[in-house]
Amino acid sequence: MSEAPVRPAGSARPAEPRPNAVVAVLALAGITVSLMQTLVIPIVPELPKYLDASASNAAWAVTATLLAAAVATPVAGRLGDMFGKRLMLLVSLVLLVSGSVVAALSDTLVPMIVGRTLQGLAAAVVPLGISIMRDELPPERLAGSTALMSASLGVGGALGLPSAAFIADHFDWHVLFWTSAALGVVAFALVMLLVPESKVRSGGRFDAIGAVGLAVGLVSLLLAVSKGADWGWTSGTTLGLFAVAVVVLVAWGFFELRTPQPLVDLRTTVRRQVLFTNLASIAFGFSMFAMSLVLPQLLQLPTQTGYGLGRSMLTVGLVMAPQGLVMMAFAPVSAAITKARGPKITLMIGAVIVAAGYGLNIVLMSEVWHLVLVSCVIGAGVGFAYGAMPALIMGAVPASETAAANSLNTLMRSIGTSVASAVAGVILAQMTISLGTATLPSENAFKVVMAIGAGAAVLAFVLASFLPGRRPAEAEPAPVPAEPTAESVH
């Protein structure tokens, strides 16, 4: 992480980048893109009516974003390393704005799915932003800045929920997407004005076959995971998609190992530091998302259940909002511990805090303030962990592969959240009670999901224990090749 990016001679810019401005703009871009993930949550129950579609078809407005993000993140990361991280950041923001405008003009299902797909294609903004920071910031600023950039994922999601709920309650639902488009335009303009283009490039030829193979494998896997509950876990469609995912991803792996310039350098990903960081990211993604599924339902279930709190979606958003603020507040603490003890320790501390938060949730779930406390504790743990992960990744890969490696790490978190959604959905659907004519998840169902969330955090702790010690980058050097910057001058 301490290695400075190599720049070619004669590449001096008219003015040096201003670190504070670069960090602020990139964090704003990260928050803007993460907002889209919670943008439709308040209107999901009403989407069938708004779009004149069935509930199962309207759900594609959420699924399309997930699938597009999974495919776009590693591809945009690799293109950023090859042709410029700022360029791909700007392209991602254009896709976000375009998707927001299309969704804002939609009154039927197909254009809404197109718009949400375009929004999902912008998901690489956070890993691209972290990679720009590695290239442009002085070493002493890097840990704190990347921790803040990682926290922007949680900040945008947490603040987006109450904002979206308020807009949906008081304005036409299309305003949600016009707001997203406006924020995207602001972020684009600020990036153009204040963020320099890195001269650290890998160059080379884009691995189009690898991109198609990864897209087919990921879409098959995530589609089976996200739709398995609706289609039936033993249905031919679900099992067929799982089979396609396994076959395609295995074949893709063999192809990538034999390709001179692969989309994903699998030899780098199996280094101990990268491998165990990515595995811990899957566990953390699972653990974090379990809370996002449990707390809103506990808050909204009717009080007649004996454990539901009967609150509105706006209240849900306000309860979840402090989590994002806590993540941001703990970013500098995470950076300080990383500097003093190394990112491995920071990641392990985050895992312990998240597990403790779920433990609290099992015994404290009967009052609104209980859930605010739990949200803040888990948010603090996630803030520690998300601040440490980029440091671990960047400490083990060459500067010319930073965007691709960070994007793959982001993808691992997304896979964890998708699996969490499927597992929690099965548990909440199987462990139920009857209230009048309604069938609702039981109190024990929520406690089981919380226990599994705690278990996932413990698993992340165990995986993190296999990481190298404080100075992994020195112990396991990843030198920057001599070529990367030579072709960056076009």
N, C-alpha and C positions, 0 to 999 in steps of 0.2 A: 504493500500500500504506500510505502514511502518512496517508491521509485518514481522519478519525474518523467513525464512524457518527452519523447525525442522530437524535436522540430528541425526542419531543414534550414540550412543557412540561407540567409536572405529572405526569410519569411516574416520578418518583423512587421507588425501592424502599426498603423498611424498612432494608436493609443493602446495602452495595456488595458485589458478588461478590468472593470471595477468589481471586485469579488462580492461585495454586498449586493450590488445590483444584479449580478448574475445569479446569485443564490435566491434572491427574492423573486425574480422573474421565473426561474425554473420551478421553484416551489409553487408559485401561482399556477403555472401550467399543469403541474401534477395534481393540484387540488381541482382545477377545472375539469380535467379528464376523469378523475375519480368521482366527481359529482354525477357523471352520467350513469354510474352503476346503481345509484340509489334514486335516480330521477323518476323512474316509473313506479317505484314501490307503492307510493300512496294511491296510484290510480290503477294498479293491477286488477282489483276486484271490479272496476268499472270499465276496463278495456273492452270486454265483449260488447257492451252497449255502445261505447264510443265508436268502435270499428265495425259494428254490425257483423260480428264473428262469434263463433263458439268459444267457450272458455279455453278448450285445448288448443285451438288455433291461435287465439290471442296470446297464449303463453309463449309463442314463438318470438314475440317482441322482446322477451327477456333472453330466451335461448339463443337467438341469432347474435346478440351482443357477446355472449359468452364464447360462442364458437369462433366468431370473427376475431375476438381478442386473442384467443389461444393461437390462431394461425398467424396473425399479424405480428405478435410480439417478437418471436425469434427471427422472423424474416426482416422486420424493420431494424432489429438490432444488427444483423449481419450487414444489411445495406448501409447502415450508419457507419460501421467500421470501414466499409469499402469506399464510400463516396462522401461521407460527411455526416456527423451526428446532428449538427444544427439543421442541415438540409432535411434529414428525415424527421426531425422534430417539427419543422415547419410543415412538411407534408402531412404528418399525423394531425396537426392542428387544423389544417385545411379539411381533412377528412371528417374531423369532429364537427366543424362548422357546417360542412355540406350535409352531413347526416342529421344534424339538429334542424336545419332548414327544411329538409325533406320531411322529417317527422312532424315539424310544426305545421306543414301544409297538408298533412295527411288526415283523411277522414275514413279511410278504409284500410284493410289489413296489409295488403301488399306493399304500398309505399311506406307504411310504418315499419315493416320488417326491413325494407331497403335502408331506411334512415337509421334504424338501430344497428344494422350491420355496419354501415359506414362509421357510426360512432364507436363500435367495437374495434374497428381497424385503427383507432387512435390510441389503443391501450399501451403502446410502447413508449409513451412520453416519459414516464418515470424512469425506466432503465436508461433511456437515452439521456435524460437530464443528469442522472448520476454519472454517466460516462463523460459527459461534457465537463462536469465538475472535476473529474480526475485529470482531464487534460488542461484545464484552465486555472484552477485554484492553486495557491501555494500549499505545500504539504501540511502546514499547521492548521489550515482551515478545512481540510478535506473531510476528516472524520465527522465533525459537527455538521457540516453542510450536507453530506450524504445521508446522515441520520435524519436531518430535517426533511430532505427530499423523500426519503422512504416514508416518513411519518405523514407526508402529504396525502398518501393513499387513504389512511385512516381519517385524516382531518376532512378531506373532501366528502368521504362517505358519511361521516358522523354529522357534519354540518349540513350536508345535502338533504338528509331525511327530514328535519324539521322545516327547512326552507321549502322543500318540495310539497310537504303536507300543507303548509300555510298557503302556498300559491294555488294548490289544487282545491283548497277549501274556499278561497276567496275570488279566484279568477277562472277564466276558461282554461282547460287543461293544456291547450296549445301553448300557453304562456311559458310552461315549463321548458319547452324546447326552444322558444325564442330566447329565453334567458340563457340557456346553454350556448346557443349560437353567439349571443353578445359577448359572453365571457370568453369564448374561443377566439373571437376577433380581437379582443383586448390582449389576450395572451399572445396571439400571433404577432400583433404590432410590437409588443414589448420585447419579444424574442428577436424580431428583426432589428430593433433599435439597440438593444443592450447586450445581446449574447453573441460572442464572436464564434466564427467557425473554426473548429479544431483542425490543425494541420496533421494530426496523427491519423494516418489512413493505412489500411492493409492492402488496398488495391485488389487486383485479381479479377477473376471471372465469377459471376454470380451462379450459384449451384441451383439452377431452376428445377432439375429433376429431384434434388433433395428437398426443395421447398414444397413441391407437389406431393411427394411421398409423406413428408411430415404433416402436411395439411390433411391428407386423406386419413392417416393414422390417428391424428388428434381429434378430428371431427367425428370419426367413428367411435373413438373411446368416449369422448365427452357427451356425444349424443346418446349413447347407450346408458351412461351414468345418469345424465340429467332427465332422460325420458323413460328410464326403466320402470319407474313406479307406475307411470301412466300406461305403458304398453304391456307391463307384466315382466318380471325379471326372468321368467323362463320362456317367454314368447320367442318365436322364431326370429323376429326383427331384432330384439335386444341381443340374443345370443349370437345372431349373425354379425351384428355390428361389433361385438366384443371379439369375435373370431377374426373379422377383417382387421381390426385394430392391432391384434397380436401379430398376424401374418405380415401386415404392411410395415409395422414399426420394426419388427425383426429384420425384414428385408432392407428397410431404410438404413438401419444400423450397419449392416454389412456393406451397403453401398457407400455410406459416408466414410467408413474406414478405408475404402479403396479409392476415394476421390481425392485428387491433389489439393483442391480448394473447396472443402466441404462447407455446407451451410452451418453445421454445428461440428466443432472439432471434438469428437468423442474421446480422443486421447487426452485432451485437456480436462474434459468433464469427469474422467475417472481418477484424476489426481485426488488424493485423500481429502485435501482441503475443499476442493470444489464439490466432490461427490457427497461428502457428509453435510456440507452446507445446504446443498440442494435437497437431500433427503430430510434434513431438519426443517427446510422451508415447506415441504409438503405437509409435515406434521403440524407446523405452526399455522399454515393456511387452513387446515382442518379445524384446529382448535379455535382460531379466531372466529371462523364463520359459524361455528356451533352456537356461540353467544348471540350472533346476529339473527339466528333462527329462533332461539328460545325466548329471549327477553321481550321482543315485540309481541309474541303470542301470549305470554304471561300477562303483559300489561293490557291486552285487548280482550282477553276472554271474559265472559260475564262473571260478576261477583257471585252468582248463584252456584258456581262450581265449587266455591270454598277456597280456591287458590287464585282464580283470575281476579284482576284488579279493575276491569271494566273501563279502561281509559281510551281516549281517542288516539288516532294516528299522530296528531300533532304532539300530544303528550309523549308518545313513543319516541318521536324525534327529539324532543327536549331532554328526555332521559338518556338517550344515546349520544347526544351532542357532546357532553363533557368528555367522553372517551377520546374523541379526536383532539380536543384541547390538551388533555393529559398526555397523549402521544407526542404532541408538539413540545410540550413543556419538558418532557423527559428526554428529548433528542439531545440536548447538550450534556445531560447527565450520562446518557449512553456513550456519547463521544468521549467524555472525560474518563470513564471506566475503561473504554477501549484503549485510550492513550496510555493509561497507567498499567493496565493488566492484560490488555490484548482483547480482540473481538470474541475469542472463544469464551472467555469468562463472562463477557457482556451477554452473549447469547444464552448461556446457561442460567444466568440470573433472570433473564426474561422468561425462560421456560418455567422456573420455579414460581415466579410471580403469577404467571397465567394459571398454572395449576392451583395455586392458592386461591385465586379469584373464583375458579369453578368450585373449589371446596366451600368457599363462603356462600356461593349461590345455592348450593344444596341445602344449607341450613337457614339462609336468609333470602326469602322470596315472597314474603307476605306483605311488604310495604313498598311504596314507590322508592323511598330513600334506600331501601335494601338494594334495589336493582341499579340505582345510580351509583352506589358504592361499588357494587360488583363490576359495573361497566368501567368505572375509573381504574380499579385495580387491574383488570384484564388489559385495559388500554395502556397502562404503564408498562406491563410486561411485554406487550406487543411492540411498544415504542422502543424498549431495549433491544428486542430481537431484530426488528426491522432495521434498526440503526447498525447492528453488527453484521448483518448478512452481506451488504455491499462491500464492507471493509474486508470480509473474509474472501469474497470472490475476487476483488481487485488485488488482494495480496497474493493471488495464485495464478493470475493470467497476465499475458503481455498487454501493454497499453493498446496495441492494435486489435485486440480481441475483447476489449472491455464491454462494448455495447452488446455484442452477441452473448457474452457470458452473463451479464446482468439481466438481459432479456430472458435467457433460459431460466435463471433463478426466479424471475417474476412468473414465468409460466408454471414452474413447480408449485408456487403458492396457489395459483389459480386451479391447478389440478387438485390440490388439497381442499380448497373451498368447494369444488364440484363434488368431490367424494363426501364431504361433510353434509352437503345438502341432501344427497341421496340417502346416506345412512340415517340422518336425523329424520328425513321424511318417512322412511320405513318404520322407524321406532314410534314416531308420533301417530302414524296411521294404524299401527297394530295394538298399541296400548291405549285404549280409549275408555271413555265413560259416555253414558247417554244422559242428555239433558233435554227433556221434552222429546221432540222429534230429531234433535241434533245429536250428532256423534262428535265428541270433542276429545283431544288428547288428555290423558289423565295426568295427575300431578307426578306420579311415579315415572311416567314417560319423560317428562322434562328432567327429572332427576337423573334418569339413565343417560340422557343426552349430555347433561352436565358432567357426569362421571366419565363418559367417553371423551369429552373435551379435555378434562383434566388428564386422562390417560394419554391423549395425544401430546399434550404439553410435556408430560413425563418422558414420553418417547423422544421428543425433540431434545430434551436434556441429555438423555442417554446417547443419542446420535452426536450431539455436540461434544460429548466427552471424548470422542474418537478424533476430534480435530487436533491439528498440531498446536503447539504451545504459543507463547506470546509473540515470537518472531517468525511466523510461518514463512513469510516472503523471503527471509534470509536463509532459513533452513532448507527451503524447497524452491530455489530460484526459478523465475520464469523470465529469462532475458528477452528484451525487445529486439526483434530482428533488425538488421541494418537497413532492410529495404523499406519498411512501412511508410516512411515519410518521403521517400524519393519520388514516388509517383503522385503524391498529393498535390503537386504543383500543376496537375493536369497531365 
